[in-house]
Amino acid sequence: MAETQEYRTLRGAAEAEIEIKHSRFLGLVAPVTSEEEARTLIAQRRSAHPKARHHCTAFVLDPDARTRRFSDDGEPAGTAGAPILDVLTGRDLTYVLCVVTRYFGGTLLGAGGLVRAYGEAASAAADAARIDTFAERTPLTLTADYALAAALERAARSAGWSTEAEYGAEVALTLFVPPAELDSGLRTLADLSAGSAEATAGENVWARV
């Protein structure tokens, strides 16, 4: 498998509700960073809806989405957790949890109906969420005067690199450069500062792009 250089995840939690044959399906999607955090949110969802019949779940972790878990929570095997997981993986999402809570309406939906219902509830919640893309970047950190910092930020925008800045007497500036473009980033810094500014390259990080 090729090394993963970017991934997509949620900016924040989102919810949606659908009703099918008097059963209510409440979908929740949320960003999570670990299996422990995912299971904590699932427990909170159960506590928030104690009278619901089922709380079916799926979550995906790691930049390459290699960790995948799902639960049918008492629904017939393969009719709930798997279609929820399919929604998450079909949208190339990771570090994400989806819980679909069902209040039973008295009418059996059948296996096909359940697959569609849980998939639609998960999709509706995912549709309501904002998606961020994170990519592997090498941070270049330096201190610069305001004029040089502004020139570097313009150059970074032109190159498609993100930046962070803290303003004081001088500017503490970080350029987030794709690892393959590190030499280009250093040349840009040298050119704009006439060789007077030095940057420290840090360990690669995941940065929003």
MARKOLMI-52333 format. One record per residue: residue number from 0; residue in three letters; x, y, z of N, C-alpha, C in turn. Coordinates in nm, 3 decimals, always signed. Each point is the difference from the previous one (the first is absolute). Layout:
N
[pt NUM, ala, [X, Y, Z], [X, Y, Z], [X, Y, Z]],
...
This chain:
209
[pt 0, met, [+0.085, -0.120, +0.000], [-0.085, +0.120, +0.000], [+0.088, +0.124, +0.000]],
[pt 1, ala, [-0.032, +0.097, -0.085], [+0.077, +0.123, -0.006], [-0.021, +0.081, +0.127]],
[pt 2, glu, [+0.103, +0.076, +0.038], [-0.008, +0.080, +0.121], [-0.110, +0.105, -0.015]],
[pt 3, thr, [-0.085, +0.009, +0.101], [-0.108, +0.097, -0.003], [+0.056, +0.140, +0.025]],
[pt 4, gln, [-0.036, +0.099, -0.083], [+0.051, +0.135, +0.016], [-0.110, +0.099, +0.035]],
[pt 5, glu, [-0.126, -0.042, -0.003], [-0.108, +0.087, +0.044], [-0.120, -0.084, +0.039]],
[pt 6, tyr, [-0.089, +0.062, +0.078], [-0.124, -0.067, +0.038], [-0.109, +0.103, +0.020]],
[pt 7, arg, [-0.125, -0.048, -0.001], [-0.118, +0.085, +0.018], [-0.069, -0.037, +0.131]],
[pt 8, thr, [-0.042, +0.102, +0.073], [-0.073, -0.023, +0.125], [-0.100, +0.112, +0.021]],
[pt 9, leu, [-0.072, -0.006, +0.112], [-0.103, +0.098, +0.029], [+0.058, +0.119, +0.075]],
[pt 10, arg, [-0.052, +0.119, -0.027], [+0.038, +0.117, +0.079], [-0.069, -0.001, +0.135]],
[pt 11, gly, [-0.121, -0.056, +0.004], [-0.075, -0.005, +0.125], [-0.114, -0.099, -0.013]],
[pt 12, ala, [-0.075, -0.016, +0.108], [-0.111, -0.094, +0.002], [-0.119, +0.054, -0.079]],
[pt 13, ala, [-0.084, -0.091, -0.047], [-0.123, +0.039, -0.071], [-0.104, -0.110, +0.023]],
[pt 14, glu, [-0.127, +0.040, -0.008], [-0.109, -0.094, +0.023], [-0.108, +0.015, -0.107]],
[pt 15, ala, [-0.076, -0.107, -0.018], [-0.115, +0.002, -0.090], [-0.096, -0.108, +0.045]],
[pt 16, glu, [-0.126, +0.016, -0.038], [-0.102, -0.099, +0.038], [-0.087, -0.032, -0.121]],
[pt 17, ile, [-0.031, -0.129, -0.015], [-0.095, -0.042, -0.102], [-0.104, -0.090, +0.066]],
[pt 18, glu, [-0.116, -0.012, -0.063], [-0.105, -0.089, +0.051], [-0.045, -0.093, -0.112]],
[pt 19, ile, [-0.004, -0.128, +0.031], [-0.042, -0.102, -0.097], [-0.099, -0.094, +0.069]],
[pt 20, lys, [-0.122, -0.004, -0.048], [-0.105, -0.086, +0.056], [-0.009, +0.014, +0.151]],
[pt 21, his, [+0.000, +0.125, +0.043], [-0.019, +0.037, +0.141], [+0.121, -0.027, +0.088]],
[pt 22, ser, [+0.106, -0.060, -0.053], [+0.126, -0.010, +0.074], [+0.082, +0.126, -0.025]],
[pt 23, arg, [+0.055, +0.055, +0.108], [+0.087, +0.118, -0.010], [+0.145, -0.045, +0.004]],
[pt 24, phe, [+0.078, +0.053, -0.092], [+0.143, -0.031, -0.008], [+0.077, +0.132, +0.018]],
[pt 25, leu, [+0.072, +0.011, +0.110], [+0.075, +0.122, +0.031], [+0.147, -0.025, -0.027]],
[pt 26, gly, [+0.052, +0.067, -0.100], [+0.140, -0.018, -0.038], [+0.088, +0.107, +0.062]],
[pt 27, leu, [+0.112, -0.042, +0.054], [+0.100, +0.090, +0.054], [+0.135, -0.037, -0.060]],
[pt 28, val, [+0.072, +0.098, -0.054], [+0.140, -0.020, -0.038], [+0.085, +0.096, +0.082]],
[pt 29, ala, [+0.120, -0.045, +0.036], [+0.088, +0.083, +0.081], [+0.144, -0.038, -0.026]],
[pt 30, pro, [+0.092, +0.098, +0.007], [+0.142, -0.034, -0.011], [+0.048, -0.065, +0.129]],
[pt 31, val, [+0.084, -0.102, -0.013], [+0.061, -0.067, +0.116], [+0.145, -0.028, -0.032]],
[pt 32, thr, [+0.082, -0.003, +0.103], [+0.144, -0.023, -0.021], [+0.047, -0.137, +0.046]],
[pt 33, ser, [-0.088, -0.075, +0.069], [+0.041, -0.129, +0.052], [-0.122, -0.089, +0.019]],
[pt 34, glu, [+0.024, -0.130, +0.015], [-0.108, -0.094, +0.027], [-0.065, +0.030, +0.134]],
[pt 35, glu, [+0.081, +0.040, +0.098], [-0.054, +0.034, +0.132], [-0.097, +0.118, -0.011]],
[pt 36, glu, [+0.038, +0.102, -0.076], [-0.089, +0.116, -0.016], [-0.128, -0.040, -0.071]],
[pt 37, ala, [+0.011, -0.087, -0.101], [-0.119, -0.045, -0.072], [-0.095, -0.072, +0.095]],
[pt 38, arg, [+0.053, -0.089, +0.083], [-0.086, -0.077, +0.089], [-0.060, +0.088, +0.110]],
[pt 39, thr, [+0.072, +0.103, +0.040], [-0.055, +0.095, +0.097], [-0.120, +0.074, -0.060]],
[pt 40, leu, [+0.012, +0.043, -0.126], [-0.111, +0.070, -0.065], [-0.119, -0.092, -0.022]],
[pt 41, ile, [+0.027, -0.127, -0.030], [-0.110, -0.096, -0.015], [-0.074, -0.014, +0.132]],
[pt 42, ala, [+0.073, -0.011, +0.111], [-0.062, -0.011, +0.131], [-0.082, +0.124, +0.033]],
[pt 43, gln, [+0.051, +0.117, -0.037], [-0.075, +0.125, +0.024], [-0.129, +0.002, -0.081]],
[pt 44, arg, [+0.006, -0.053, -0.122], [-0.120, -0.003, -0.084], [-0.105, -0.093, +0.061]],
[pt 45, arg, [+0.045, -0.114, +0.052], [-0.094, -0.091, +0.067], [-0.065, +0.068, +0.120]],
[pt 46, ser, [+0.078, +0.074, +0.075], [-0.054, +0.069, +0.118], [-0.099, +0.109, -0.040]],
[pt 47, ala, [+0.028, +0.065, -0.115], [-0.089, +0.108, -0.044], [-0.132, -0.052, -0.054]],
[pt 48, his, [-0.003, -0.126, -0.046], [-0.121, -0.060, -0.058], [-0.025, -0.137, +0.063]],
[pt 49, pro, [-0.031, -0.004, +0.128], [-0.011, -0.129, +0.069], [-0.118, -0.085, -0.046]],
[pt 50, lys, [-0.101, +0.060, -0.061], [-0.118, -0.075, -0.041], [+0.007, -0.051, -0.143]],
[pt 51, ala, [+0.110, +0.033, -0.070], [+0.015, -0.047, -0.138], [+0.026, -0.150, -0.001]],
[pt 52, arg, [-0.045, -0.066, -0.106], [+0.015, -0.145, -0.011], [+0.143, -0.040, -0.037]],
[pt 53, his, [+0.063, +0.077, -0.091], [+0.134, -0.037, -0.049], [+0.086, +0.125, -0.015]],
[pt 54, his, [+0.129, -0.020, +0.023], [+0.101, +0.103, -0.026], [+0.109, -0.067, -0.085]],
[pt 55, cys, [-0.016, +0.006, -0.130], [+0.090, -0.070, -0.092], [+0.113, +0.094, -0.041]],
[pt 56, thr, [+0.120, -0.055, -0.010], [+0.117, +0.087, -0.009], [+0.101, -0.049, -0.102]],
[pt 57, ala, [+0.085, +0.094, -0.042], [+0.120, -0.032, -0.078], [+0.099, +0.113, +0.022]],
[pt 58, phe, [+0.128, -0.036, +0.003], [+0.102, +0.105, +0.003], [+0.123, -0.046, -0.076]],
[pt 59, val, [+0.075, +0.101, -0.046], [+0.120, -0.021, -0.081], [+0.111, +0.086, +0.060]],
[pt 60, leu, [+0.120, -0.058, +0.010], [+0.113, +0.072, +0.058], [+0.125, -0.018, -0.087]],
[pt 61, asp, [+0.099, +0.084, +0.026], [+0.133, -0.002, -0.063], [-0.003, +0.072, -0.135]],
[pt 62, pro, [+0.112, +0.063, -0.036], [+0.006, +0.072, -0.127], [-0.033, -0.086, -0.121]],
[pt 63, asp, [+0.036, -0.129, +0.006], [-0.031, -0.090, -0.112], [-0.129, -0.077, +0.023]],
[pt 64, ala, [-0.077, +0.039, +0.103], [-0.133, -0.060, +0.028], [+0.008, -0.150, +0.025]],
[pt 65, arg, [+0.112, -0.047, +0.055], [+0.015, -0.145, +0.015], [-0.080, -0.056, +0.118]],
[pt 66, thr, [-0.033, +0.083, +0.099], [-0.079, -0.047, +0.115], [-0.147, +0.027, -0.028]],
[pt 67, arg, [-0.079, -0.107, -0.006], [-0.143, +0.012, -0.031], [-0.078, -0.093, +0.094]],
[pt 68, arg, [-0.099, +0.057, +0.067], [-0.083, -0.078, +0.091], [-0.147, +0.034, -0.027]],
[pt 69, phe, [-0.088, -0.099, +0.019], [-0.143, +0.029, -0.010], [-0.077, -0.095, +0.088]],
[pt 70, ser, [-0.123, +0.041, +0.035], [-0.087, -0.081, +0.085], [-0.143, +0.012, -0.048]],
[pt 71, asp, [-0.070, -0.116, -0.008], [-0.142, -0.003, -0.035], [-0.090, +0.021, +0.123]],
[pt 72, asp, [+0.057, -0.011, +0.120], [-0.072, +0.026, +0.125], [-0.138, -0.064, +0.004]],
[pt 73, gly, [-0.006, -0.127, -0.033], [-0.126, -0.074, +0.011], [-0.083, -0.006, -0.126]],
[pt 74, glu, [+0.031, +0.081, -0.100], [-0.068, -0.014, -0.129], [+0.056, -0.124, -0.070]],
[pt 75, pro, [-0.072, -0.056, -0.098], [+0.051, -0.117, -0.072], [+0.139, +0.027, -0.057]],
[pt 76, ala, [+0.086, -0.101, +0.008], [+0.140, +0.017, -0.041], [+0.010, +0.057, -0.141]],
[pt 77, gly, [+0.084, +0.101, -0.015], [+0.026, +0.059, -0.131], [-0.098, +0.105, -0.045]],
[pt 78, thr, [-0.102, +0.031, +0.082], [-0.103, +0.093, -0.047], [+0.018, +0.142, +0.052]],
[pt 79, ala, [+0.093, +0.024, +0.091], [+0.009, +0.132, +0.062], [+0.143, +0.054, +0.001]],
[pt 80, gly, [+0.088, -0.065, +0.077], [+0.136, +0.050, +0.011], [+0.074, +0.002, -0.132]],
[pt 81, ala, [-0.016, -0.106, -0.080], [+0.071, -0.006, -0.128], [-0.042, +0.111, -0.096]],
[pt 82, pro, [-0.131, +0.026, -0.019], [-0.036, +0.111, -0.089], [+0.043, +0.137, +0.053]],
[pt 83, ile, [+0.004, +0.015, +0.133], [+0.051, +0.125, +0.056], [+0.148, +0.015, -0.035]],
[pt 84, leu, [+0.076, -0.108, +0.020], [+0.142, +0.003, -0.034], [+0.020, +0.028, -0.148]],
[pt 85, asp, [-0.085, -0.056, -0.084], [+0.011, +0.023, -0.144], [-0.013, +0.149, -0.035]],
[pt 86, val, [-0.086, +0.069, +0.074], [-0.015, +0.144, -0.024], [+0.130, +0.073, +0.032]],
[pt 87, leu, [+0.062, -0.034, +0.113], [+0.124, +0.068, +0.041], [+0.113, -0.030, -0.097]],
[pt 88, thr, [+0.017, -0.127, -0.035], [+0.111, -0.035, -0.090], [-0.028, +0.046, -0.142]],
[pt 89, gly, [-0.127, +0.002, -0.039], [-0.034, +0.046, -0.134], [+0.029, +0.147, -0.021]],
[pt 90, arg, [+0.006, +0.076, +0.110], [+0.033, +0.143, -0.008], [+0.146, +0.026, +0.035]],
[pt 91, asp, [+0.077, -0.108, +0.012], [+0.144, +0.011, +0.031], [+0.025, +0.076, +0.129]],
[pt 92, leu, [-0.082, -0.027, +0.101], [+0.015, +0.067, +0.129], [+0.076, -0.088, +0.098]],
[pt 93, thr, [+0.078, +0.063, +0.087], [+0.064, -0.072, +0.109], [+0.000, +0.089, +0.124]],
[pt 94, tyr, [+0.044, -0.057, +0.111], [-0.012, +0.066, +0.130], [-0.144, +0.047, +0.018]],
[pt 95, val, [-0.094, -0.090, -0.024], [-0.141, +0.036, +0.000], [-0.083, -0.113, +0.061]],
[pt 96, leu, [-0.104, +0.040, +0.071], [-0.097, -0.092, +0.060], [-0.139, +0.034, -0.051]],
[pt 97, cys, [-0.081, -0.102, -0.024], [-0.142, +0.021, -0.029], [-0.082, -0.091, +0.091]],
[pt 98, val, [-0.099, +0.058, +0.067], [-0.096, -0.074, +0.079], [-0.138, +0.026, -0.059]],
[pt 99, val, [-0.073, -0.106, -0.032], [-0.139, +0.015, -0.042], [-0.088, -0.064, +0.107]],
[pt 100, thr, [-0.080, +0.084, +0.064], [-0.088, -0.041, +0.108], [-0.140, -0.024, -0.056]],
[pt 101, arg, [-0.058, -0.115, +0.031], [-0.131, -0.034, -0.054], [-0.104, -0.009, +0.111]],
[pt 102, tyr, [-0.107, +0.076, -0.020], [-0.121, -0.017, +0.081], [-0.098, -0.082, -0.083]],
[pt 103, phe, [-0.027, -0.122, +0.043], [-0.081, -0.094, -0.076], [-0.144, +0.050, -0.010]],
[pt 104, gly, [-0.055, -0.003, -0.123], [-0.135, +0.052, -0.022], [-0.108, -0.106, -0.008]],
[pt 105, gly, [+0.038, -0.127, +0.022], [-0.100, -0.106, +0.002], [-0.014, -0.078, -0.129]],
[pt 106, thr, [+0.065, +0.046, -0.107], [-0.009, -0.069, -0.129], [+0.138, -0.056, -0.036]],
[pt 107, leu, [+0.007, -0.130, -0.027], [+0.126, -0.061, -0.042], [+0.036, +0.046, -0.141]],
[pt 108, leu, [+0.127, +0.031, -0.020], [+0.044, +0.053, -0.129], [+0.062, -0.106, -0.090]],
[pt 109, gly, [+0.036, -0.115, +0.056], [+0.069, -0.101, -0.081], [+0.146, +0.037, -0.016]],
[pt 110, ala, [+0.078, -0.097, -0.039], [+0.144, +0.022, -0.009], [+0.035, +0.112, -0.098]],
[pt 111, gly, [-0.059, -0.004, -0.120], [+0.029, +0.103, -0.099], [-0.042, +0.138, +0.046]],
[pt 112, gly, [-0.116, +0.007, +0.066], [-0.048, +0.127, +0.051], [+0.090, +0.057, +0.107]],
[pt 113, leu, [+0.052, -0.088, +0.086], [+0.091, +0.046, +0.105], [+0.131, +0.052, -0.059]],
[pt 114, val, [+0.054, -0.071, -0.097], [+0.124, +0.044, -0.065], [-0.019, +0.140, -0.059]],
[pt 115, arg, [-0.110, +0.019, -0.069], [-0.025, +0.132, -0.061], [-0.020, +0.107, +0.108]],
[pt 116, ala, [-0.076, -0.033, +0.105], [-0.030, +0.099, +0.103], [+0.127, +0.045, +0.073]],
[pt 117, tyr, [+0.083, -0.096, +0.041], [+0.121, +0.038, +0.073], [+0.098, +0.073, -0.092]],
[pt 118, gly, [+0.008, -0.043, -0.125], [+0.086, +0.071, -0.093], [-0.048, +0.142, -0.027]],
[pt 119, glu, [-0.131, +0.018, -0.014], [-0.054, +0.133, -0.026], [+0.019, +0.091, +0.121]],
[pt 120, ala, [-0.018, -0.053, +0.121], [+0.018, +0.083, +0.119], [+0.146, +0.043, +0.014]],
[pt 121, ala, [+0.091, -0.093, -0.025], [+0.142, +0.035, +0.006], [+0.036, +0.101, -0.108]],
[pt 122, ser, [-0.053, -0.017, -0.119], [+0.027, +0.093, -0.110], [-0.054, +0.139, +0.031]],
[pt 123, ala, [-0.121, +0.006, +0.058], [-0.059, +0.130, +0.032], [+0.085, +0.074, +0.102]],
[pt 124, ala, [+0.050, -0.071, +0.101], [+0.087, +0.065, +0.099], [+0.131, +0.045, -0.064]],
[pt 125, ala, [+0.059, -0.086, -0.084], [+0.125, +0.037, -0.067], [-0.019, +0.119, -0.093]],
[pt 126, asp, [-0.116, +0.008, -0.064], [-0.030, +0.113, -0.089], [-0.002, +0.132, +0.076]],
[pt 127, ala, [-0.037, -0.007, +0.129], [-0.010, +0.122, +0.081], [+0.134, +0.044, +0.057]],
[pt 128, ala, [+0.102, -0.082, -0.016], [+0.131, +0.030, +0.059], [+0.090, +0.074, -0.097]],
[pt 129, arg, [+0.093, +0.077, +0.055], [+0.104, +0.063, -0.079], [+0.122, -0.090, -0.002]],
[pt 130, ile, [+0.062, -0.012, -0.115], [+0.112, -0.090, -0.019], [+0.129, +0.080, -0.013]],
[pt 131, asp, [+0.104, -0.045, +0.070], [+0.133, +0.058, -0.014], [+0.094, -0.105, -0.058]],
[pt 132, thr, [+0.097, +0.048, -0.078], [+0.106, -0.087, -0.049], [+0.130, +0.036, +0.071]],
[pt 133, phe, [+0.066, -0.102, +0.054], [+0.130, +0.018, +0.063], [+0.106, -0.068, -0.085]],
[pt 134, ala, [+0.114, +0.065, -0.012], [+0.109, -0.055, -0.081], [+0.129, +0.003, +0.080]],
[pt 135, glu, [+0.090, -0.089, -0.035], [+0.130, -0.004, +0.067], [+0.083, +0.121, -0.044]],
[pt 136, arg, [+0.052, +0.073, +0.098], [+0.076, +0.121, -0.028], [+0.123, +0.007, +0.090]],
[pt 137, thr, [+0.104, +0.066, -0.051], [+0.119, +0.029, +0.079], [-0.008, +0.145, +0.047]],
[pt 138, pro, [+0.000, +0.025, +0.132], [-0.007, +0.139, +0.047], [+0.136, +0.068, -0.007]],
[pt 139, leu, [+0.003, +0.116, -0.059], [+0.119, +0.086, -0.001], [-0.029, +0.119, +0.089]],
[pt 140, thr, [+0.072, +0.012, +0.110], [-0.027, +0.103, +0.100], [+0.113, +0.101, +0.001]],
[pt 141, leu, [-0.038, +0.128, +0.006], [+0.101, +0.107, +0.004], [-0.059, +0.123, +0.065]],
[pt 142, thr, [+0.087, +0.092, +0.034], [-0.041, +0.131, +0.051], [+0.038, +0.104, -0.105]],
[pt 143, ala, [-0.096, +0.088, -0.032], [+0.023, +0.097, -0.108], [-0.062, +0.134, +0.038]],
[pt 144, asp, [+0.047, +0.105, -0.067], [-0.067, +0.128, +0.019], [-0.131, -0.003, -0.079]],
[pt 145, tyr, [-0.082, +0.102, +0.021], [-0.134, -0.002, -0.059], [+0.003, -0.001, -0.153]],
[pt 146, ala, [+0.093, +0.072, -0.058], [+0.005, +0.007, -0.147], [+0.037, -0.136, -0.059]],
[pt 147, leu, [+0.102, -0.065, +0.058], [+0.041, -0.130, -0.052], [-0.110, -0.103, +0.025]],
[pt 148, ala, [-0.062, +0.004, +0.117], [-0.107, -0.096, +0.030], [-0.114, +0.014, -0.101]],
[pt 149, ala, [-0.036, +0.124, -0.033], [-0.108, +0.021, -0.097], [+0.039, -0.055, -0.136]],
[pt 150, ala, [+0.126, +0.021, -0.041], [+0.046, -0.050, -0.129], [+0.000, -0.154, -0.001]],
[pt 151, leu, [+0.041, -0.060, +0.110], [+0.001, -0.146, +0.008], [-0.142, -0.057, -0.001]],
[pt 152, glu, [-0.092, +0.067, +0.067], [-0.139, -0.048, +0.000], [-0.060, +0.009, -0.140]],
[pt 153, arg, [+0.032, +0.106, -0.074], [-0.048, +0.011, -0.138], [+0.057, -0.112, -0.085]],
[pt 154, ala, [+0.129, -0.027, +0.016], [+0.063, -0.107, -0.077], [-0.059, -0.136, +0.036]],
[pt 155, ala, [-0.030, -0.019, +0.129], [-0.060, -0.127, +0.044], [-0.137, -0.019, -0.062]],
[pt 156, arg, [-0.081, +0.106, +0.000], [-0.133, -0.010, -0.060], [+0.010, -0.034, -0.149]],
[pt 157, ser, [+0.096, +0.064, -0.066], [+0.018, -0.025, -0.144], [+0.040, -0.145, -0.026]],
[pt 158, ala, [+0.077, -0.057, +0.093], [+0.046, -0.138, -0.016], [-0.101, -0.103, +0.051]],
[pt 159, gly, [-0.105, +0.047, +0.069], [-0.098, -0.092, +0.055], [+0.038, -0.055, +0.137]],
[pt 160, trp, [+0.093, +0.068, +0.071], [+0.042, -0.044, +0.132], [-0.081, +0.077, +0.105]],
[pt 161, ser, [-0.031, -0.065, +0.110], [-0.067, +0.068, +0.110], [+0.104, +0.060, +0.094]],
[pt 162, thr, [-0.043, +0.097, +0.082], [+0.091, +0.069, +0.092], [-0.067, +0.021, +0.135]],
[pt 163, glu, [+0.082, +0.020, +0.100], [-0.046, +0.046, +0.131], [+0.095, +0.111, +0.044]],
[pt 164, ala, [-0.056, +0.102, +0.067], [+0.084, +0.112, +0.042], [-0.042, +0.049, +0.137]],
[pt 165, glu, [+0.101, +0.039, +0.079], [-0.023, +0.067, +0.128], [+0.070, +0.135, -0.007]],
[pt 166, tyr, [-0.076, +0.107, +0.030], [+0.051, +0.135, -0.020], [+0.040, +0.063, +0.133]],
[pt 167, gly, [+0.123, +0.047, +0.005], [+0.051, +0.075, +0.114], [+0.088, +0.110, -0.053]],
[pt 168, ala, [+0.114, +0.022, +0.064], [+0.095, +0.096, -0.055], [+0.044, -0.045, -0.138]],
[pt 169, glu, [+0.011, -0.134, -0.016], [+0.023, -0.060, -0.130], [-0.107, -0.107, -0.022]],
[pt 170, val, [+0.008, -0.068, -0.110], [-0.099, -0.102, -0.034], [+0.063, -0.138, +0.011]],
[pt 171, ala, [-0.061, -0.085, +0.083], [+0.041, -0.141, +0.003], [-0.085, -0.072, -0.104]],
[pt 172, leu, [+0.062, -0.039, -0.109], [-0.072, -0.051, -0.117], [+0.036, -0.147, -0.025]],
[pt 173, thr, [-0.103, -0.078, -0.031], [+0.021, -0.139, -0.039], [-0.063, -0.022, -0.137]],
[pt 174, leu, [+0.080, -0.052, -0.091], [-0.049, -0.040, -0.132], [-0.015, -0.152, +0.000]],
[pt 175, phe, [-0.115, -0.050, -0.045], [-0.023, -0.144, -0.007], [+0.017, -0.044, -0.146]],
[pt 176, val, [+0.112, -0.063, -0.027], [+0.044, -0.028, -0.136], [-0.010, -0.150, -0.027]],
[pt 177, pro, [-0.055, -0.040, -0.115], [+0.004, -0.143, -0.034], [+0.142, -0.051, +0.005]],
[pt 178, pro, [+0.023, -0.119, +0.057], [+0.138, -0.050, +0.012], [+0.075, +0.001, -0.133]],
[pt 179, ala, [-0.068, -0.029, -0.109], [+0.068, -0.003, -0.130], [+0.040, +0.139, -0.047]],
[pt 180, glu, [-0.057, +0.105, +0.062], [+0.030, +0.137, -0.040], [+0.085, +0.073, +0.103]],
[pt 181, leu, [+0.063, -0.074, +0.090], [+0.079, +0.062, +0.106], [+0.113, +0.085, -0.057]],
[pt 182, asp, [+0.072, -0.052, -0.098], [+0.110, +0.078, -0.060], [-0.053, +0.130, -0.062]],
[pt 183, ser, [-0.117, -0.008, -0.062], [-0.060, +0.120, -0.058], [-0.034, +0.101, +0.107]],
[pt 184, gly, [-0.052, -0.049, +0.114], [-0.032, +0.090, +0.110], [+0.123, +0.069, +0.055]],
[pt 185, leu, [+0.109, -0.073, +0.013], [+0.124, +0.061, +0.049], [+0.056, +0.101, -0.099]],
[pt 186, arg, [-0.012, -0.029, -0.130], [+0.047, +0.095, -0.101], [-0.083, +0.128, +0.003]],
[pt 187, thr, [-0.133, -0.017, +0.016], [-0.087, +0.118, +0.009], [+0.039, +0.088, +0.117]],
[pt 188, leu, [+0.025, -0.063, +0.115], [+0.043, +0.074, +0.118], [+0.131, +0.073, -0.025]],
[pt 189, ala, [+0.096, -0.070, -0.060], [+0.130, +0.062, -0.026], [-0.012, +0.116, -0.098]],
[pt 190, asp, [-0.082, -0.017, -0.103], [-0.015, +0.106, -0.101], [-0.065, +0.124, +0.060]],
[pt 191, leu, [-0.110, -0.019, +0.075], [-0.075, +0.114, +0.050], [+0.074, +0.072, +0.113]],
[pt 192, ser, [+0.084, -0.073, +0.072], [+0.072, +0.064, +0.112], [+0.142, +0.036, -0.039]],
[pt 193, ala, [+0.036, -0.021, -0.126], [+0.137, +0.022, -0.047], [+0.100, -0.078, +0.085]],
[pt 194, gly, [-0.044, -0.117, +0.043], [+0.089, -0.088, +0.076], [+0.014, +0.034, +0.146]],
[pt 195, ser, [-0.076, +0.098, +0.048], [+0.019, +0.046, +0.138], [-0.083, -0.078, +0.102]],
[pt 196, ala, [-0.105, -0.068, -0.044], [-0.089, -0.071, +0.093], [+0.028, -0.149, -0.004]],
[pt 197, glu, [-0.003, -0.062, +0.116], [+0.020, -0.143, +0.011], [-0.125, -0.064, +0.057]],
[pt 198, ala, [-0.037, -0.114, -0.055], [-0.119, -0.071, +0.046], [+0.041, -0.135, +0.058]],
[pt 199, thr, [-0.079, -0.043, +0.097], [+0.019, -0.132, +0.059], [-0.107, -0.093, -0.054]],
[pt 200, ala, [+0.043, -0.112, -0.060], [-0.096, -0.099, -0.051], [-0.031, -0.099, +0.111]],
[pt 201, gly, [-0.129, -0.015, +0.030], [-0.042, -0.091, +0.104], [-0.039, -0.136, -0.054]],
[pt 202, glu, [-0.043, -0.089, +0.089], [-0.051, -0.130, -0.040], [-0.130, +0.018, -0.079]],
[pt 203, asn, [-0.023, -0.086, -0.095], [-0.122, +0.010, -0.080], [-0.124, -0.008, +0.087]],
[pt 204, val, [-0.102, +0.078, -0.036], [-0.126, +0.005, +0.073], [-0.113, -0.010, -0.099]],
[pt 205, trp, [-0.122, -0.022, +0.052], [-0.121, +0.004, -0.082], [-0.060, +0.140, +0.014]],
[pt 206, ala, [-0.013, +0.071, -0.110], [-0.050, +0.137, +0.000], [-0.124, +0.011, -0.088]],
[pt 207, arg, [-0.096, +0.083, +0.043], [-0.119, +0.024, -0.082], [+0.039, +0.074, -0.125]],
[pt 208, val, [-0.053, -0.046, -0.115], [+0.035, +0.065, -0.127], [-0.129, +0.042, -0.071]],
